[in-house]
Amino acid sequence: MSTKSAIAFLLVGGIILCSCGSGRKAAEEQVANLQAENGQLTTQVTDLKKQVSDLSTQSKAATDQLSSVNTQFDQYKKQCQANEAQLKEVSETLQEFRDNMAKLMERLQEAEKEFTDKGLEVYSKDGVVFVDMKDNLLYKTGSAKLSPQGKQALGNLAEVLKEFPKLKVIVVGNTDTTHVKGVADNWSLSTERANGVVRVLTKDYGIDPALLTAAGKGKFNPIAENTTAEGRAKNRRTEIVLNPDWDKIWDAVKMEGKQ
């Protein structure tokens, strides 16, 4: 081999060796880069797995909460339906009560028409019916003993009351301010007059005593001035208050609700 050939061979060999060293370094750098990227991807995958786990937990909690809300809503809906049904029953009962009170007024006015010009008045106020009887219809002046026409008027009243068993009856005696001899005071007289009406209604006409209440207000419930004879005559009266027995009405509503 000539000298020129040997030099060329050495140069080529050097170039080849240099080329191999440079490629290896590049490959090593690429591997390092890939490893770094792989590490980042692994970290991202771990983070994503954690996020998925958190979302799954949140989803389960939301599902449980939704289930609880649905249960509460169903219970609320059932309660609303029950309340609506009960409200309907109450409304129907109240309407029946209004109809009955209108019938009661009509029946009383018809039954007592012969006494309307003798000191008896039937009227309604705030859903309550009143039968107002002046003392000249029921009693003699200063007496608690009922007159025959007073008993007849009470008999007519009793016949109507038997048609309306859900009524409570309050009998209230009233007087003027004039003191009556032979009695302790006008309060006693008004109370005894109310008691007399209750006795006749129960003993003579068979009205249930549990529905009746007697009370006396004496001179303390005037409807006119006591300074004139006409005013005192208006104040001497017995009021019979016909009030619904709300306990019985409500019991009826509750019984309908259980059916």
KEGUFI-925006 format. One record per residue: residue in one letter; x negated, y, z of N, C-alpha, C in turn. Coordinates in steps of 0.001 Angstrom, whole numbers, plus 500000, padded with zeros to 6 digits. Layout:
// KEGUFI-925006
AXYZXYZXYZ/...
// end
This chain:
// KEGUFI-925006
M499114498803500000500000500000500000499086501235500000/S499499502153499177498683503356499063498974504287500233/T498141505234500359498305506172501475499595506952501340/K499953507366500155501195508117499928502402507280500259/S502361506030499916503493505130500199503673504939501688/A502587504811502408502659504617503872503243505827504539/I502864506996504066503414508239504661504900508359504408/A505324508015503214506763508086502870507547507115503725/F507003505940503920507683504934504734507879505427506160/L506852506032506712506911506531508074507938507657508204/L507956508527507192508928509631507218510356509103507181/V510605508166506319511964507553506218512331506877507513/G511398506177508079511670505485509361511994506475510445/G511248507597510453511516508628511482512900509220511330/I513234509449510067514579510032509807515664509077510283/I515490507799509994516491506786510408516615506743511916/L515455506778512595515490506726514067516167507964514636/C515873509113514035516522510352514511518017510291514302/S518400509754513152519844509655512846520539508728513839/C519997507658514195520585506696515162520726507339516522/G519748508083516963519823508737518279520929509768518331/S521084510536517286522128511570517236523518510950517220/G523772509892516510525077509214516447525456508624517788/R524512508090518463524806507489519778525264508547520767/K524598509699520721524966510781521652526377511287521380/A526670511375520068528017511833519699529064510829520162/A528756509548519995529699508499520411529920508544521909/E528814508777522637528942508834524100529813510030524523/E529627511151523816530455512339524137531928512077523840/Q532168511393522732533556511090522368534206510167523385/V533461509185523825533971508260524851534301509017526129/A533393509944526508533617510735527732534881511581527593/N535039512167526400536244512982526171537502512137526258/L537466510972525672538614510068525704538940509640527142/Q537901509369527903538113508989529310538766510128530099/A538327511365529822538911512528530508540384512691530138/E540627512543528810542028512652528358542886511544528978/N542311510368529065543043509238529662543361509520531131/G542405510120531820542638510479533229543763511481533366/Q543756512487532461544824513494532495546189512862532219/L546194511975531195547449511301530858547941510430532027/T547007509761532683547381508930533836548007509781534940/T547387510971535166547928511888536176549329512359535789/Q549488512695534495550796513148534018551852512050534161/V551443510823533830552380509686533976552793509513535433/T551809509642536336552124509527537773553104510621538203/D552841511854537732553736512971538063555136512738537500/L555193512242536258556491511977535638557261510889536395/K556541509851536806557178508783537588557756509333538883/K557009510252539523557497510867540770558741511713540497/Q558710512477539399559866513299539041561095512423538756/V560856511313538051561958510377537758562537509821539051/S561634509472539986562086508947541278562900509992542044/D562388511254542022563110512334542706564479512566542073/L564505512577540733565776512774540026566759511640540307/S566216510435540408567068509281540721567678509424542115/T566851509879543066567352510095544431568423511183544453/Q568128512279543733569098513370543666570392512919542987/S570254512112541952571433511616541236572294510747542148/K571643509888542943572392509034543871573110509873544927/A572401510900545449573019511779546448574217512515545845/A574048512987544588575154513681543919576330512746543678/T576022511497543304577087510503543090577840510215544388/D577078510074545479577710509833546787578577511025547192/Q578054512236546962578804513442547319580081513555546474/L579943513233545184581114513263544305582161512251544754/S581696511080545146582620510057545648583345510535546903/S582595511197547797583196511729549025584211512817548699/V583842513692547742584763514769547333586022514177546716/N585870513163545893587039512517545281587947511891546330/T587329511283547338588118510685548425588897511764549179/Q588192512854549517588857513967550209589970514566549360/F589711514679548057590733515230547150591961514333547112/D591740513013547056592870512075547052593694512207548332/Q592981512324549466593679512491550738594451513809550764/Y593821514871550278594476516185550226595705516130549313/K595559515464548174596669515337547226597840514594547858/K597536513500548558598595512732549219599282513570550302/Q598470514346551056599043515196552104599925516279551488/C599461516852550360600266517870549672601584517281549193/Q601528516076548665602753515425548196603701515153549359/A603124514718550497603958514478551680604567515777552183/N603750516863552187604258518166552627605359518673551702/E605167518471550400606179518906549440607487518150549651/A607362516840549912608558516039550148609282516500551410/Q608494516771552463609111517230553704609721518617553541/L609027519501552793609563520832552535610879520746551783/K610945519828550829612182519631550079613303519172551004/E612975518254551909613978517764552857614457518885553776/V613488519708554250613858520831555123614738521820554361/S614345522114553108615123523060552303616531522541552075/E616638521244551788617959520652551576618779520686552855/T618113520437553987618814520468555271619287521881555592/L618420522871555332618802524259555591619949524695554684/Q619896524239553435620997524579552530622291523939553003/E622184522697553472623367522031554041623877522802555257/F622931523291556074623308524093557244624046525364556815/R623524526061555805624189527280555333625592526974554819/D625696525888554063627002525496553538627963525179554677/N627446524471555689628294524103556836628731525336557625/M627830526306557777628195527513558518629256528304557763/A629151528311556426630180528987555634631521528265555784/K631480526935555775632709526156555979633262526382557381/L632337526473558354632757526705559734633503528033559852/M632939529074559266633602530380559296634994530291558682/E635080529639557540636359529510556838637370528731557675/R636904527633558285637798526794559094638273527535560340/L637364528266560993637746529005562196638749530104561887/Q638504530821560819639421531899560457640806531363560129/E640832530197559497642113529570559183642798529058560452/A642009528397561329642592527803562537643078528853563513/E642409530008563559642734531030564558643484532237563965/K644023532084562760644639533239562097645826533807562880/E646522532960563653647664533461564424647241534336565597/F645933534298565927645450535086567071644584536280566650/T644410536471565352643523537548564907644067538930565266/D645382539034565446645951540325565859646260540368567349/K645715539364568069645970539296569509644672539357570318/G643604539824569664642347539994570393641298538946570095/L641454538204568988640445537192568623639788537601567312/E638473537519567277637709537878566075636647536819565807/V636522536415564557635488535478564121634541536232563186/Y633240536185563496632275536854562622630928536129562694/S630079536457561735628765535812561642627672536864561723/K626565536526562390625430537426562511624153536613562634/D623201536879561731621892536198561755622035534680561755/G622956534162560961623117532714560848623848532072562006/V624399532869562908625129532364564067626572532854563968/V627509531964564295628929532317564230629422532655565633/F630183533729565743630728534175567020632259534121566968/V632847533639568043634294533752568249634473534652569460/D634963535837569231635088536855570280636543536932570729/M636797536657572011638158536678572544638259537737573638/K639169538663573476639400539699574492640109539087575707/D639924539719576857640466539120578077641988539103578093/N642645540019577346644110540009577352644666538808576592/L643806538137575800644212536892575147644009535699576072/L642926535699576818642572534530577621643085534596579062/Y643051535775579674643313535870581112644258537021581428/K644751536969582641645401538148583215644308539046583781/T644593540333583909643604541281584395643061540858585759/G641719540804585843641061540468587100641130539011587471/S641598538141586578641742536719586895640838535886586000/A640454534708586509639669533769585715640527532596585257/K641812532648585533642715531581585133643164531804583692/L643016530768582870643347530886581458644858530941581241/S645285531765580318646696531874579954647061530760578973/P648362530433578814648784529408577855648312529699576431/Q648418530966575974647978531262574615646447531193574510/G645764531486575626644311531329575639643920529873575451/K644623528972576134644352527538575986644664527074574567/Q645733527625573985646086527250572619644989527684571639/A644477528896571831643389529378570970642143528506571129/L641847528079572356640699527197572589640933525822571989/G642194525365571996642512524082571373642251524117569874/N642637525224569236642351525377567804640852525368567552/L640112526038568436638651526064568321638065524662568465/A638580523905569434638060522559569693638238521652568482/E639373521757567798639613520915566627638567521192565544/V638196522435565405637164522781564412635797522290564873/L635487522438566167634177522014566679633936520524566461/K634997519733566526634836518285566336634409517941564920/E634647518855563993634221518629562609632753518977562396/F632157519656563372630763520117563251629983519707564506/P629621518426564614628984517912565842627545518364566053/K626941519065565077625547519505565225625454520938565732/L626543521426566344626538522787566869626353522785568383/K625634523779568873625583524055570296626513525229570580/V627262525130571670628267526138571981627880526842573274/I627704528145573191627379528946574377628560529879574649/V629126529747575842630262530580576228629741531659577168/V629914532916576780629372534041577547630519534950577992/G630684535099579312631689536006579850631134537407580009/N631964538417579715631556539820579834632684540630580487/T632323541636581269633319542504581901632974543963581651/D633891544852582111633551546270582098632897546617583438/T632818547890583746632144548308584983633087548431586173/T634377548185585957635346548323587042635289547121587970/H635111547373589259635052546268590212636449545706590457/V636537544397590489637807543706590695637864543206592131/K638970543509592795639137543049594176639277541528594213/G638775540944595266638910539504595458637756538688594908/V636817539336594207635623538629593711634382539350594220/A633312538617594321632082539193594865631594540361594008/D631575540147592706631183541207591769631621540782590362/N631471541674589427631903541371588057631058540284587395/W629833540157587880628995539086587353629605537720587701/S630053537578588911630695536330589330631955536066588514/L632737537141588284633968536995587505633660536543586081/S632664537157585449632325536791584064631829535354583990/T631065534926584984630551533545584997631680532549585176/E632610532840586085633724531928586332634633531839585107/R634811532944584407635606532906583187634952532014582130/A633653532123581994632942531246581049633052529791581471/N632921529537582767633066528168583270634466527629582975/G635479528487583107636854528056582847637042527631581397/V636448528369580475636537528001579059635857526654578807/V634689526457579394633957525199579220634757524032579786/R635385524217580943636184523135581544637332522728580628/V638027523719580076639149523401579183638660522677577924/L637579523145577352637060522520576133636654521072576371/T636079520789577541635625519424577822636746518531578340/K637487518993579346638485518146580006639779518024579211/D640208519129578600641487519095577881641347518714576413/Y640179519061575822640073518861574382638917517947573967/G638218517364574931637254516313574630635969516732573946/I635552517977574096634270518399573527633132517867574400/D632080517381573766630924516817574466630301517879575389/P630273517627576708629702518621577641628240518959577354/A627502517999576748626085518244576461625891519361575444/L626934519673574681626828520718573664627183522093574206/L627686522148575440628228523397575974627338524016577038/T627275525327577013626564526093578034627445527273578438/A627585527494579743628376528625580242627440529660580864/A627720530924580595626898532000581148627758533237581355/G627366534059582330628062535313582578627093536478582560/K627458537547581861626604538737581803627220539929582522/G628393539717583127629013540800583876629196542048583034/K628791543174583591628920544474582911627672544855582112/F626720543926582007625410544290581466625242544002579973/N626348543732579285626264543493577839627404544220577118/P627518545517577320628649546257576747628510546447575240/I629661546530574571629668546843573142630346548196572896/A630805548815573971631459550121573879631221550875575174/E631552552153575178631405552966576380632450552561577424/N632024552548578677632953552221579761633657553460580323/T633516554571579644634115555817580131635561555991579674/T636014555130578756637398555208578280638083553868578458/A639408553898578530640182552661578668639977551761577451/E639917552369576291639721551584575068638351550907575069/G637317551646575482635975551075575532635874549949576552/R636493550138577730636457549079578751637176547831578265/A638279548004577514639024546854576986638159546044576016/K637344546731575219636445546029574288635361545256575029/N634920545806576159633845545151576915634335543932577686/R635616543885578010636169542726578720636471541637577683/R635554540722577528635685539738576459634901538484576806/T635229537413576095634464536169576192633936535844574806/E632623535751574700631994535415573424631686533928573394/I632111533277572335631776531871572129630819531824570944/V629586531478571260628511531513570263628283530103569736/L628414529944568429628251528635567790626912528630567067/N625978527926567656624597527949567195624188526552566740/P623457526423565630623024525089565186622177524396566246/D622364523089566368621508522299567244620252521940566453/W619236522816566559618042522644565724617297521357566030/D617379520870567260616715519606567597617300518462566775/K618628518421566687619265517365565912618973517511564421/I618971518751563953618679518986562546617254518524562218/W616298518883563077614906518499562845614725516986562960/D615402516363563913615340514909564023615852514252562748/A616915514805562161617448514272560927616434514392559791/V615743515518559755614715515711558729613593514681558876/K613148514465560114612059513517560366612486512085560012/M613728511740560296614226510409559955614263510221558452/E614670511239557715614681511154556253613258510987555723/G612304511651556380610922511552555935610320510160556122/K610858509380557053610332508029557309610957506996556387/Q612038507354555692612722506389554832611942506162553538/
// end
